[in-house]
Amino acid sequence: MRYYDRLFIWENRRHVKQLYDYRNAIFDYYNYMGLEELPEDPDEGLVRRSRINMLTKSVHDSFRTAKIAPFLSYDIPRAGIKKEINVIDNVFNINKMQVKPVEVVDFIDRAIGVYTSDRANSIIRTLNPFFWLILILEIVVRSPFYVLRVAGFNQKKMEESFLGRLTKGVIALAGLAFTVVQIAEKLGYIDNIKKLISGP
């Protein structure tokens, strides 16, 4: 998973749009539910609710990528117990938990702020060929572990083991060496490097 500070500009913009869409859907839903006289069509509330539900997964992804956990403490009545609740998962139940809709919006605004503050950096990354090179190397390094996951192994455990880290290091060095050789060959420096290695 790549976090907000590793995204291309179009990914940055996509997350911001998703969050704004969700923010507008939240406002629309709670404004509608707060009306003293609801419209005659009872399906209108369901339409607004469905819109929020359909955006939930993408919004969760946006929060994770922004490194923001949308959790609040909730006092369980008559139990004397505090429980951490995810306000996105419980967006339709927050009134029962004494959570105000504006507190949900606060989390959304913070996530939007993370992406907008990194907008300029995302442009620089997108135009930086070395950033693309690093991403390609990361994909190559992790590809054996993707295969292991398909085969039924625990990818995270395998990657974090000593052997896994050693394997990734060897692959990364081999990939970097191959890339340097290819660049040197394109620039016409390969003969000079060979002479330097072989000596006079």
Disulfide bonds with the S-S distance in Angstrom:
none
